[in-house]
Amino acid sequence: MSAATRAEAAALDAADPLAHHRAAFDLPDVIYLDGNSLGPLTRAARERVATVVGEEWGEGLIRSWNTAGWVDLPTRVAAKIAPLIGAAPRDVIVTDSTSVNLFKVLSAALSEALPGRRTILSEPGNFPTDLYIAEGVAAGEGAALALSDDPLAALDESVAVLMLTEVDYRTGRRHDMARVTAAAHRVGALTVWDLAHSAGALPVDLAGAGADFAVGCGYKYLNGGPGAPAFLYVAPQHQDATQPLSGWFGHAAPFAFEPAYQPAAGIERFLTGTPSVIAMSALDAALDVFADVDLTAVAAKSAALADLMIARVDALCGDHLTLASPRSAATRGSQVSFRHPSGYPVMQALIAAGVIGDFRAPDILRFGFTPLYTRFVDVFDAVDILADILAARRWDAPQFHRRAAVT
Ligand SMILES: *Cc1c(COP(=O)(O)O)cnc(C)c1O
C-alpha cells in the first residue's frame, strides 16, 4: 500500500479502521515518530494520575492500598498486557524496570538450566542494558556471556540461556521467535526474550512459541509514561525457580512480617518491593486503549506506514540516506531506520522542524510507527520536511551539532 500524492495518503487515513483511536491520545502539534522510544500521553492516563494523586493519595492516604486496590496493581495491570503478548495473565507481572526484570529472569533461567551449562548467548547488537545486565548476572553466577552475530549458528550444547531482543532497536530487524525458541530447545537451552520493541506494536505469542522467560517495557508502545514500570513473563514450568531479588512483595505473606524469606507461589515471587503506584496507575489507564484493538490490524497498518516512508525516502532522499532496516515487513518490527554520516544533526534539524524521531549512534535516524495515532499524512509530510532539510543541508548549522545528554 502506498500513496504517491498527499490526497492519496489522506484517502488511506479516511479508510483506516484504526483512525478513531487517535482521539484517545493527548497529542501536541508535532509529527511524532518516536512512540517506540516514549509513547505519548493518553487522555485516560492524564485523568487517572490526577485522581490517584488528588483523591486516592490526597484523601485516602494509606487506606488506598486496600480501598483503591493499589496492592493488586502488579497483577491487574499484567492482566491487560497478557493478551498483547500471547500469555495467560497468571504468567505475567508488572514491576520494576526492564533492566531489573532482566536481572531477575536471567538469574532464574540460569537456575533452571541443564546441569553444567553456564553460558548466556546473545548478540553484540543487543540493547546495551541487556548486555550489561547479562555481564553482571554472569559475574555473580560464575557464568559466561558469549556474543555472536549469528546466534542461531552459535547455539550448541554448551548454551544455558539464549537471550535475545525480538526487534533490534537500531535496525528494526525482527527475529522469528517460534523458530529461534525451537532451535534453542533442540540443544537444551532456555530462552529469554526482550519485547521492548514488540509489545503493543506486533502480535506476540509467547505461549505459542514456547518461550521460557520474557521482559518488556511499559513506556514505549504501551504508552505508560517516562520510566513506567516494566513487565516480565515466566512460563508455568519455570515459576518455581528462585530469583535473587527476594524482597517482601515476593514473599508468600508480605504482611506476616516473618524474619525468613518464603517465596510466593507462582509469578508473584518475581516481585521485589513496593510498586510505584502513580506510575503504575498511568500505565494501567494507558493500556485501556488496547482493550478492543486487534494487533494484527496494528501490525498491518504499521507495515503500510513504513512501506510508505521507505518508498518516499527512496524517491526524495535516495541520494542522502541508506535504508538500515529490512525492506520486507515480514522481518521488520514497527520502525524504519536510515543511515546518514551526519545522522545526529540531521535528526536535530528535523525535530526543530516539528518531526520527532530519534538518533541512535553511530549514524542511525530511527522512525517508529504507532498505528493507533500515526496517520499516513504524517508520514507523507515528514518525508517532505526531511527531504528539504537534506537537499538544502539545513542540518549543517551549529545549533544542530551540539549534543544533548539524551538522544
Ligand atoms: C528500551 C529498552 C530497554 C530499557 O530498559 P530500562 O530498564 O527501562 O531502562 C531495555 N531493553 C531494550 C531492548 C530496550 O529497547
The ligand as a Gaussian input file, in Angstrom:
#p B3LYP/6-31G(d) Opt

LIG

0 1
 C       14.173000       0.455000      25.960000
 C       14.841000      -0.835000      26.201000
 C       15.212000      -1.215000      27.490000
 C       15.000000      -0.253000      28.617000
 O       15.394000      -0.714000      29.847000
 P       15.107000       0.205000      31.141000
 O       15.455000      -0.675000      32.257000
 O       13.675000       0.620000      31.076000
 O       15.967000       1.415000      31.049000
 C       15.776000      -2.466000      27.674000
 N       15.974000      -3.301000      26.615000
 C       15.632000      -2.946000      25.358000
 C       15.858000      -3.889000      24.238000
 C       15.072000      -1.701000      25.119000
 O       14.762000      -1.337000      23.887000

